[in-house]
Every structure is written in C-alpha cells, then in structure tokens.
Amino acid sequence: MAEASRDIENIEDIQALVDLFYGKIREDDMLKDIFNNIIQDRWPQHLNKMYRFWQTVLLDDHTYYGSPFVPHAYLPVDAEHFERWIGLFNEAVDSLFEGRRAERAKWQGQRMAEMFLMKIRMIRERDVIPLK
C-alpha cells in the first residue's frame, strides 16, 4: 500500500476513510459479530450516518445531528473492544492520510472511545439510563 501523503480534505476523503475502517470492522474477529448483530442489513444507512458525523467533526460541515453515544450504551463491549476499535481506526487513517485533520480524526476517535467506555461502565455500575 502506498504511503499516505495528504490530509483529509473533502467528503470523498471522509467516505474513503469510513468505508476502509468499517470494512476492517466487518472482518475483525473481535468486533464483526457485535456490529453485524446490531446493524444487520442497515450498513448503507450506518455508513451514511458515519459520513455525516465525520464530515461534521473534521470538515466543519454540519450535516450530522444526533447523540452518538446512545446507540452504543448497551453494547456488549469493554476496554479490549475499544482498544481494538481505535487500533483499526488509526490504522485506516494512517494508511490513507497524514496531516492536521488526520491527526484530529485519531484524537477524536481516541477521545470518543474513552468517553463511551466511561459512560458504558457508569451505566452498568449504577444502572442508569443514558440521556438522549
């Protein structure tokens, strides 16, 4: 694979990143069943939502509206799942891009993984319902 030589610049770049990342997820022994069991046959809709999310985060084009945590609140995941997720995400970013937005994507992914894990643990320990 060629070495990344440019930054994330447009929606086509976001789509390439999201498609590569979720292609890795769908083949990963640890994560594929979790994602496939939840998403089932709605992969096109999920990918479109992820395009909009990352377009909003990285390009400041506000096309995503929603609460990203709520769908993840009761997933059967723990720290090792998030470590694998962030590893695959960073691998996808690094294989395609380098630059300020690429670094921001990796930072944001790490931040989300940490926040989601903390909230999932809180829900389990305190038996609380996540806010929408």
C-alpha positions as CSV (number, residue, x, y, z in Angstrom):
1,M,0.0,0.0,0.0
2,A,1.3,3.5,-0.9
3,E,2.2,5.7,2.0
4,A,-0.3,8.5,2.9
5,S,0.8,11.8,1.5
6,R,-2.1,14.3,2.0
7,D,-4.6,15.3,4.6
8,I,-8.4,14.7,4.7
9,E,-9.8,17.4,2.5
10,N,-13.4,16.7,1.5
11,I,-16.4,14.4,1.8
12,E,-14.9,11.9,-0.7
13,D,-11.9,11.5,1.7
14,I,-14.3,11.0,4.6
15,Q,-16.1,8.3,2.7
16,A,-12.9,6.5,1.8
17,L,-11.8,6.6,5.5
18,V,-15.2,5.4,6.8
19,D,-15.5,2.7,4.2
20,L,-12.0,1.4,4.8
21,F,-12.5,1.4,8.6
22,Y,-15.8,-0.3,8.6
23,G,-14.5,-2.8,6.1
24,K,-11.9,-3.7,8.7
25,I,-14.5,-3.9,11.4
26,R,-16.7,-6.2,9.4
27,E,-13.7,-8.7,9.0
28,D,-12.4,-8.4,12.6
29,D,-12.8,-11.5,14.7
30,M,-13.4,-9.5,17.9
31,L,-15.8,-6.8,16.5
32,K,-17.6,-8.1,13.5
33,D,-20.3,-10.0,15.3
34,I,-21.1,-7.1,17.6
35,F,-21.5,-4.7,14.7
36,N,-23.3,-7.1,12.4
37,N,-25.8,-8.2,15.1
38,I,-26.7,-4.6,15.8
39,I,-26.6,-3.1,12.3
40,Q,-27.8,-6.2,10.4
41,D,-28.8,-5.2,6.9
42,R,-28.7,-1.4,7.6
43,W,-25.0,-1.0,6.7
44,P,-25.7,1.6,4.0
45,Q,-27.7,3.8,6.4
46,H,-25.0,3.3,9.1
47,L,-22.2,4.3,6.7
48,N,-24.1,7.4,5.6
49,K,-24.6,8.4,9.2
50,M,-20.8,8.0,9.8
51,Y,-20.0,10.0,6.7
52,R,-22.1,12.9,8.1
53,F,-20.6,12.5,11.6
54,W,-17.0,12.7,10.4
55,Q,-17.9,15.4,7.9
56,T,-19.2,17.5,10.8
57,V,-16.2,16.8,13.1
58,L,-13.4,17.1,10.6
59,L,-14.7,19.5,7.9
60,D,-17.0,21.7,9.9
61,D,-19.8,20.9,7.5
62,H,-22.7,20.5,10.0
63,T,-24.5,17.5,8.4
64,Y,-24.8,15.3,11.5
65,Y,-27.4,15.8,14.2
66,G,-27.9,13.4,16.9
67,S,-26.5,11.8,20.0
68,P,-23.6,9.5,19.1
69,F,-23.4,7.7,22.4
70,V,-27.0,6.5,22.9
71,P,-26.9,3.7,20.3
72,H,-23.7,2.3,22.0
73,A,-25.0,2.5,25.6
74,Y,-25.9,-1.2,26.0
75,L,-23.4,-2.9,23.6
76,P,-21.6,-5.9,25.0
77,V,-18.2,-4.2,24.9
78,D,-15.4,-3.4,27.3
79,A,-11.9,-1.9,27.2
80,E,-10.4,-4.5,24.9
81,H,-13.1,-3.9,22.3
82,F,-12.5,-0.1,22.3
83,E,-8.7,-0.7,22.1
84,R,-9.3,-2.9,19.0
85,W,-11.7,-0.3,17.6
86,I,-9.2,2.6,18.0
87,G,-6.4,0.5,16.6
88,L,-8.3,-0.3,13.4
89,F,-9.4,3.3,13.1
90,N,-5.9,4.7,13.5
91,E,-4.6,2.1,11.0
92,A,-7.3,3.2,8.5
93,V,-6.4,6.9,9.0
94,D,-2.7,6.3,8.7
95,S,-3.0,4.2,5.6
96,L,-4.8,6.9,3.7
97,F,-3.9,10.3,5.2
98,E,-1.4,12.5,7.1
99,G,-1.8,16.0,8.3
100,R,-3.8,18.1,10.8
101,R,-7.2,16.7,10.1
102,A,-5.9,13.1,10.1
103,E,-4.4,13.7,13.5
104,R,-7.6,15.3,14.6
105,A,-9.5,12.2,13.5
106,K,-7.3,10.0,15.5
107,W,-7.5,12.3,18.5
108,Q,-11.3,12.5,18.2
109,G,-11.6,8.7,17.9
110,Q,-9.5,8.1,21.0
111,R,-11.5,10.7,22.9
112,M,-14.8,9.1,21.9
113,A,-13.6,5.6,22.8
114,E,-12.6,6.8,26.2
115,M,-15.8,8.7,26.8
116,F,-18.0,5.9,25.5
117,L,-16.2,3.3,27.7
118,M,-16.5,5.5,30.8
119,K,-20.3,6.0,30.2
120,I,-20.9,2.3,29.5
121,R,-19.2,1.4,32.7
122,M,-21.2,4.0,34.6
123,I,-24.5,2.7,33.2
124,R,-23.5,-0.9,34.2
125,E,-22.4,0.1,37.7
126,R,-25.1,2.5,38.6
127,D,-28.0,1.1,36.5
128,V,-28.7,4.5,35.0
129,I,-30.4,5.3,31.7
130,P,-28.4,7.4,29.2
131,L,-29.7,10.8,28.2
132,K,-30.7,11.2,24.6
